Amino acid sequence: MTPLLRSVSGLILWAVAFSAIYAIQGLSCALGWDAIGLGGPSLARSILIATYIVSVTILAWLCWRLRPSSGTRDFLAILAFASSVIGLLSTIYTGLPVFWLSICS
């Protein structure tokens, strides 16, 4: 991975996760997946929660992978780690509503 791509990878993955969650939400409303129950949550909510958990897991792995070694003063390495942490926190914050908000109004 080039250093510049590595430095924005966390925010790119956040944008992909954000887009995927809300695209799945719109698709599930259009196809009526919210009305299909799976014992507890609906099919739509189950898919959204699974997408959210996969996204958070990938971003957490990226944070671990891009963590700078002790004593590193490389600006792009620190920027890459900070970007991945910001992407992880943004994904957690913007994706949490899939657990409790209504999917289709």
C-alpha positions, 0 to 999 in steps of 0.5 A: 500500500502506498503511504498516501493511500494508507493515510486515507484508508480509514476514512475511505473504509468509513465512507464505504461502510456508511454507504453500504449500510444506508444502501442496504437500508433503502433496499430492504425497505423497497423489497419489504425485508423489514416485514420478514421476521427471523424469530427476533429482529427482522431480516433487514435489521439482521443484515444491517447489524451484520454489515455494521459488525463486519465494518467495525471489525475491519476498521478495528483490524486496520487500526491494529495493523497501522499502529505505529511502532514505538518511537516512530516519528514518521508523519505518514505512519502516524497520519495513517493510524489517526485516519483509521482510528477516526474512521473506526470511531465514525463508523461506530457513531454513524452505524449505531442507529441500526440497533434501535431506530425504525428501518422503514417509516 
